[in-house]
């Protein structure tokens, strides 16, 4: 799964890589280590505005029927295999996004109980890549304010991630550079991104 990521590059570099602009007055979310369980605001590109990097979306999708915002801890990730079955995702599979990143983090269990773990930093051969995601725009159940949220898609692990994520053997879906616009343009169905679709990964103890 993917609950921690890195987006450390400055705004101009990310704008140039994805051919998308950030609003001049927007705060740029930049960190060596984003923790999904704190529901941070991240930069992403939606299918409705492929030329914009939007920074008002928080990680952890909030369905319209959720009774409290803490529900998002259950929707940081979305399994490709069950998208059309899960109430949280089945009505928004057409609401696609890309989430730029430099890397993400996962743990290799060193014992069967997971009491001893080794953290790995995982990235591609490129300095910047994009996760495939889904997004939602709705009302905060406690405040009534507009809240924009997203989730990362996951699939079965490739060889690298099967070694690292040696419990559930999952990995986030990273979109090939040549497929990024095709994903946003709805030219690729979600199930087409399931493993063995993959981007080669590099991983290092961190």
Residue frames relative to the residue before (quaternion, step in Angstrom):
aa qw qx qy qz dx dy dz
X 1.0000 0.0000 0.0000 0.0000 0.00 0.00 0.00
X 0.2868 -0.7552 0.5617 0.1786 3.56 -1.24 0.08
X 0.0661 0.8179 -0.5635 0.0956 3.56 -0.41 1.26
X 0.7539 0.2827 -0.1593 0.5712 3.57 1.28 -0.16
X 0.0681 0.8146 -0.5719 0.0681 3.58 -0.86 0.91
X 0.3542 -0.7155 0.5684 0.1988 3.52 -1.36 0.26
X 0.0864 0.7433 -0.6611 0.0549 3.56 -1.03 0.90
X 0.0647 0.8634 -0.4899 0.1017 3.54 0.25 1.33
X 0.5637 0.6389 -0.3868 0.3527 3.59 1.20 -0.32
X 0.5346 -0.6302 0.4536 0.3336 3.59 -1.12 0.62
X 0.7142 -0.4924 0.3139 0.3858 3.51 -1.27 0.52
X 0.6754 0.5027 -0.3407 0.4183 3.69 0.71 -0.87
X 0.6478 0.5263 -0.3223 0.4467 3.58 1.00 -0.79
X 0.6751 0.4758 -0.2935 0.4814 3.58 0.96 -0.85
X 0.6145 0.5432 -0.3446 0.4566 3.59 1.02 -0.74
X 0.6750 0.4951 -0.2955 0.4604 3.58 0.91 -0.91
X 0.6606 0.5241 -0.3139 0.4364 3.59 0.94 -0.87
X 0.8028 0.3015 -0.1407 0.4948 3.59 0.87 -0.94
X 0.3775 -0.7480 0.4724 0.2735 3.60 1.29 0.11
X 0.5611 0.5520 -0.3878 0.4797 3.53 0.97 0.98
X 0.3113 -0.7782 0.5267 0.1418 3.56 -1.03 0.81
X 0.3460 -0.6945 0.5927 0.2160 3.52 -1.25 0.60
X 0.5540 -0.5952 0.4528 0.3659 3.60 -1.02 0.72
X 0.5873 -0.6346 0.3711 0.3387 3.63 -0.88 0.93
X 0.7510 0.3955 -0.2161 0.4826 3.60 1.00 -0.77
X 0.5045 0.6715 -0.4186 0.3455 3.61 1.26 0.05
X 0.4356 -0.6546 0.5494 0.2828 3.55 -1.11 0.74
X 0.3356 -0.7577 0.5270 0.1885 3.57 -0.92 0.90
X 0.2876 -0.7746 0.5354 0.1749 3.63 -0.54 1.11
X 0.1118 0.8045 -0.5547 0.1805 3.56 -0.35 1.31
X 0.2315 0.7758 -0.5547 0.1921 3.59 -0.70 1.06
X 0.5127 -0.6165 0.5029 0.3228 3.54 -1.23 0.55
X 0.8202 0.0959 0.0184 0.5637 3.58 1.13 -0.63
X 0.0476 -0.7876 0.6143 -0.0127 3.57 -0.30 1.27
X 0.2242 -0.7605 0.6008 0.1023 3.56 -0.90 1.03
X 0.3993 -0.7552 0.4663 0.2298 3.58 -0.45 1.18
X 0.6498 0.5485 -0.3242 0.4145 3.58 1.06 -0.67
X 0.6221 0.4703 -0.3583 0.5132 3.59 1.29 0.04
X 0.3776 -0.7704 0.4422 0.2613 3.58 1.35 0.15
X 0.1163 0.8410 -0.5225 0.0787 3.61 0.81 0.94
X 0.4828 -0.6060 0.5364 0.3346 3.52 -1.28 0.40
X 0.0858 -0.7987 0.5955 -0.0124 3.54 -0.92 1.01
X 0.4911 -0.6138 0.5145 0.3427 3.55 -1.31 0.24
X 0.1165 0.7866 -0.6026 0.0668 3.56 -1.00 0.79
X 0.3343 -0.7082 0.5894 0.1984 3.54 -1.36 0.28
X 0.2051 -0.7984 0.5567 0.1028 3.59 -0.67 1.06
X 0.6314 -0.5475 0.4021 0.3740 3.53 -1.30 0.39
X 0.6661 0.5051 -0.3096 0.4532 3.61 1.13 -0.48
X 0.7800 0.1613 -0.0962 0.5970 3.60 1.26 -0.31
X 0.0303 -0.8683 0.4950 0.0087 3.61 0.58 1.13
X 0.6747 0.4736 -0.2975 0.4818 3.59 1.25 -0.22
X 0.6775 0.4599 -0.2880 0.4964 3.59 1.28 0.22
X 0.2559 -0.6975 0.6460 0.1749 3.52 -1.17 0.76
X 0.1357 -0.8170 0.5586 0.0450 3.56 -0.36 1.23
X 0.2043 -0.8207 0.5301 0.0610 3.55 -0.90 0.94
X 0.5996 0.5769 -0.3567 0.4247 3.59 1.22 0.31
X 0.5203 0.5920 -0.4340 0.4364 3.56 1.14 0.69
X 0.1969 -0.7857 0.5753 0.1133 3.58 -0.90 0.88
X 0.5438 -0.6471 0.4479 0.2913 3.52 -1.14 0.80
X 0.6816 0.3993 -0.3574 0.4982 3.55 -0.85 1.05
X 0.2452 -0.8246 0.4917 0.1349 3.56 -0.05 1.29
X 0.1954 -0.7796 0.5891 0.0842 3.56 -0.95 0.95
X 0.2885 -0.7654 0.5494 0.1703 3.62 -0.36 1.19
X 0.6334 -0.5651 0.3788 0.3687 3.56 -1.17 0.57
X 0.7175 0.4570 -0.2528 0.4609 3.59 1.11 -0.62
X 0.4458 0.7008 -0.4598 0.3141 3.63 1.23 -0.07
X 0.3980 -0.7503 0.4862 0.2053 3.58 -0.94 0.90
X 0.7926 0.0568 -0.0583 0.6042 3.60 1.20 -0.34
X 0.6185 -0.6102 0.3706 0.3282 3.53 -1.18 0.67
X 0.5605 0.6103 -0.3924 0.3992 3.60 1.19 -0.36
X 0.4522 0.6822 -0.4515 0.3555 3.58 1.26 -0.19
X 0.5670 0.6492 -0.3684 0.3485 3.58 1.15 -0.60
X 0.5445 0.6096 -0.4154 0.3991 3.61 1.14 -0.36
X 0.6615 0.4998 -0.2956 0.4746 3.58 1.25 -0.42
X 0.7690 0.3647 -0.1580 0.5007 3.58 1.21 -0.41
X 0.2537 0.7507 -0.5590 0.2442 3.57 1.03 0.73
X 0.7695 0.1735 -0.0808 0.6093 3.55 1.17 -0.72
X 0.1461 -0.7606 0.6253 0.0961 3.56 -1.30 0.46
X 0.3787 -0.7369 0.5164 0.2164 3.58 -0.69 1.07
X 0.4898 -0.6722 0.4715 0.2930 3.59 -0.79 1.00
X 0.6686 0.5605 -0.3032 0.3834 3.55 0.92 -0.96
X 0.7986 0.2814 -0.1327 0.5153 3.61 1.09 -0.60
X 0.2513 0.8102 -0.5038 0.1632 3.61 1.21 0.34
X 0.7469 0.4216 -0.2321 0.4589 3.58 0.83 -0.97
X 0.6483 0.5092 -0.3186 0.4679 3.59 1.29 -0.04
X 0.6853 0.5111 -0.2899 0.4302 3.59 1.00 -0.76
X 0.5056 -0.6724 0.4450 0.3070 3.62 -0.78 0.96
X 0.6234 0.5697 -0.3475 0.4076 3.61 1.05 -0.68
X 0.8209 0.2990 -0.0994 0.4763 3.58 1.03 -0.79
X 0.5766 0.6661 -0.3830 0.2779 3.59 1.02 -0.70
X 0.7147 0.4429 -0.2648 0.4721 3.61 1.13 -0.52
X 0.7347 0.3909 -0.2358 0.5017 3.60 1.24 -0.04
X 0.3123 0.7769 -0.5039 0.2120 3.61 1.15 0.38
X 0.6389 0.5085 -0.3267 0.4759 3.61 1.25 -0.28
X 0.6306 0.5228 -0.3339 0.4664 3.62 1.24 -0.19
X 0.0205 0.8701 -0.4845 0.0885 3.52 0.27 1.36
X 0.0061 -0.7965 0.6046 0.0004 3.52 -1.20 0.57
X 0.3087 -0.6798 0.6271 0.2221 3.50 -1.44 0.20
X 0.1496 -0.7777 0.6055 0.0787 3.58 -0.97 0.86
X 0.2875 -0.7829 0.5255 0.1679 3.63 -0.31 1.19
X 0.0738 0.7869 -0.6086 0.0701 3.57 -1.12 0.71
X 0.4132 -0.6628 0.5598 0.2769 3.52 -1.37 0.26
X 0.7866 -0.0983 0.1199 0.5977 3.58 1.10 -0.73
X 0.1418 -0.7404 0.6339 0.1725 3.52 -1.38 0.00
X 0.3715 -0.7443 0.5285 0.1693 3.54 -1.29 0.34
X 0.0872 0.7694 -0.6314 0.0416 3.53 -1.13 0.71
X 0.4105 -0.7331 0.5089 0.1872 3.55 -1.29 0.42
X 0.2715 -0.7154 0.6253 0.1534 3.53 -1.15 0.83
X 0.3418 -0.7406 0.5421 0.2020 3.57 -0.73 1.07
X 0.2691 -0.7843 0.5455 0.1222 3.56 -0.84 1.04
X 0.7588 0.1632 -0.1359 0.6157 3.57 1.33 -0.08
X 0.6762 -0.5419 0.3054 0.3947 3.62 -1.10 0.51
X 0.7022 0.4614 -0.2715 0.4693 3.61 1.11 -0.56
X 0.4421 -0.7052 0.4502 0.3232 3.59 1.22 -0.25
X 0.3623 0.7375 -0.4967 0.2793 3.59 1.15 0.48
X 0.7398 0.2312 -0.1553 0.6124 3.55 1.21 -0.55
X 0.0279 0.8153 -0.5732 0.0772 3.57 -0.73 1.08
X 0.2228 -0.7291 0.6271 0.1599 3.53 -1.30 0.46
X 0.2936 -0.7585 0.5573 0.1669 3.56 -0.72 1.08
X 0.1350 -0.7746 0.6146 0.0633 3.54 -1.12 0.81
X 0.2721 -0.6949 0.6395 0.1846 3.52 -1.25 0.64
X 0.1036 -0.8232 0.5579 -0.0163 3.55 -0.65 1.18
X 0.1259 0.7844 -0.5980 0.1061 3.57 -0.91 0.92
X 0.5071 -0.6171 0.4961 0.3404 3.55 -1.32 -0.04
X 0.6854 -0.4590 0.3495 0.4443 3.57 -1.28 -0.13
X 0.6485 0.4658 -0.3150 0.5131 3.59 1.27 -0.23
X 0.5726 -0.6085 0.4279 0.3447 3.57 -1.15 0.62
X 0.7828 0.1622 -0.0810 0.5952 3.57 1.13 -0.65
X 0.0277 0.7673 -0.6402 0.0252 3.54 -1.10 0.78
X 0.3246 -0.7464 0.5437 0.2048 3.58 -1.27 -0.04
X 0.3550 -0.6889 0.5960 0.2102 3.52 -1.07 0.88
X 0.4115 -0.6458 0.5736 0.2909 3.56 -1.26 0.46
X 0.0612 0.8200 -0.5652 0.0672 3.56 -0.91 0.88
X 0.3139 -0.6813 0.6180 0.2353 3.50 -1.45 0.00
X 0.1556 -0.8057 0.5664 0.0759 3.59 -1.09 0.60
X 0.1470 -0.7681 0.6178 0.0820 3.51 -1.34 0.35
X 0.1367 -0.7549 0.6362 0.0818 3.56 -1.16 0.70
X 0.2264 0.7895 -0.5364 0.1939 3.57 -0.58 1.13
X 0.6304 -0.5238 0.4156 0.3944 3.53 -1.26 -0.47
X 0.4863 -0.6345 0.5204 0.3002 3.53 -1.09 0.81
X 0.4528 -0.7332 0.4277 0.2727 3.63 -0.64 1.05
X 0.7126 0.4367 -0.2698 0.4782 3.62 1.14 -0.48
X 0.7959 0.3122 -0.1546 0.4952 3.60 0.99 -0.81
X 0.4147 -0.7179 0.4643 0.3116 3.58 1.17 -0.46
X 0.5078 0.6497 -0.4200 0.3790 3.58 1.29 -0.05
X 0.5889 -0.5576 0.4428 0.3825 3.55 -1.25 0.44
X 0.0086 -0.7894 0.6136 -0.0183 3.57 -0.94 0.91
X 0.1797 -0.7752 0.6021 0.0653 3.54 -0.88 1.04
X 0.0165 0.8205 -0.5660 0.0782 3.57 -0.69 1.08
X 0.1176 -0.7925 0.5943 0.0702 3.57 -1.28 0.32
X 0.2021 -0.7410 0.6255 0.1371 3.51 -1.40 0.24
X 0.3900 -0.6912 0.5572 0.2443 3.57 -1.26 0.52
X 0.3968 -0.7014 0.5388 0.2457 3.56 -1.02 0.80
X 0.1138 -0.7881 0.6018 0.0616 3.58 -1.09 0.74
X 0.1277 -0.7735 0.6184 0.0535 3.52 -1.30 0.51
X 0.6997 -0.4072 0.3416 0.4774 3.57 -1.29 -0.11
X 0.5510 -0.6533 0.4209 0.3039 3.56 -1.09 0.74
X 0.3945 -0.6394 0.5937 0.2882 3.53 -1.27 0.55
X 0.7642 -0.3783 0.2323 0.4678 3.61 -1.25 -0.03
X 0.6473 0.5251 -0.3241 0.4476 3.59 0.94 -0.87
X 0.7415 0.4162 -0.2349 0.4709 3.57 0.78 -1.01
X 0.5694 0.5675 -0.3989 0.4411 3.61 1.14 -0.40
X 0.6416 0.4918 -0.3233 0.4919 3.58 1.12 -0.62
X 0.7053 0.4566 -0.2810 0.4638 3.60 0.81 -0.97
X 0.7770 0.2693 -0.1388 0.5518 3.57 0.66 -1.11
X 0.0561 0.8875 -0.4513 0.0739 3.50 0.77 1.18
X 0.5555 0.5536 -0.4226 0.4543 3.59 1.20 0.44
X 0.8235 0.1572 -0.0745 0.5400 3.61 0.43 -1.14
X 0.2491 -0.8147 0.4901 0.1846 3.59 1.30 -0.31
X 0.3890 0.6718 -0.5123 0.3673 3.51 0.63 1.29
X 0.0451 -0.7748 0.6265 0.0723 3.55 -1.34 0.18
X 0.5356 -0.6024 0.4674 0.3630 3.58 -1.17 0.45
X 0.4754 -0.6466 0.5125 0.3055 3.55 -1.21 0.52
X 0.0928 -0.7579 0.6451 0.0272 3.55 -0.73 1.15
X 0.3418 -0.7669 0.5120 0.1812 3.56 -0.70 1.10
X 0.4822 -0.6386 0.5106 0.3146 3.57 -0.96 0.84
X 0.6201 -0.5908 0.3633 0.3667 3.54 -0.99 0.85
X 0.6921 0.4818 -0.2859 0.4551 3.58 0.93 -0.86
X 0.6961 0.4606 -0.2735 0.4780 3.60 1.23 -0.27
X 0.4255 0.7384 -0.4580 0.2528 3.61 1.21 -0.16
X 0.7142 0.4184 -0.2652 0.4945 3.59 0.78 -0.94
X 0.6028 0.5520 -0.3611 0.4488 3.59 1.08 -0.60
X 0.6216 0.5231 -0.3387 0.4747 3.59 1.07 -0.69
X 0.6851 0.4757 -0.2861 0.4717 3.57 0.88 -0.91
X 0.7046 0.4583 -0.2584 0.4762 3.59 1.08 -0.71
X 0.4670 -0.7039 0.4249 0.3254 3.61 1.28 0.17
X 0.3999 0.7050 -0.4848 0.3288 3.57 1.08 0.71
X 0.7148 0.3242 -0.2150 0.5811 3.58 1.32 -0.15
X 0.3375 -0.7280 0.5586 0.2101 3.57 -0.87 0.93
X 0.6408 -0.5511 0.3566 0.3982 3.62 -1.04 0.64
X 0.6843 0.4993 -0.3165 0.4270 3.62 0.84 -0.87
X 0.5713 0.5811 -0.3843 0.4339 3.60 1.24 -0.26
X 0.6551 0.5031 -0.3060 0.4734 3.59 1.27 -0.28
X 0.4623 0.6780 -0.4501 0.3521 3.59 1.26 0.08
X 0.5969 -0.5465 0.4371 0.3924 3.57 -1.13 0.66
X 0.4966 -0.0514 -0.8664 -0.0116 1.72 -2.04 1.50
X 0.3552 0.6611 -0.5595 0.3517 3.61 1.13 0.40
X 0.2428 0.7808 -0.5456 0.1834 3.60 -0.73 0.99
X 0.3070 -0.6647 0.6424 0.2264 3.48 -1.43 0.30
X 0.4954 -0.6601 0.4559 0.3332 3.66 -0.76 0.89
X 0.2091 -0.8058 0.5500 0.0669 3.56 -0.91 0.97
X 0.2086 -0.7175 0.6500 0.1382 3.52 -1.32 0.58
X 0.0316 -0.8149 0.5784 -0.0200 3.59 -0.91 0.87
X 0.0410 -0.7953 0.6043 -0.0255 3.53 -1.03 0.91
X 0.5371 -0.5800 0.4828 0.3770 3.63 -1.05 0.62
X 0.1267 -0.8160 0.5639 0.0112 3.55 -0.95 0.91
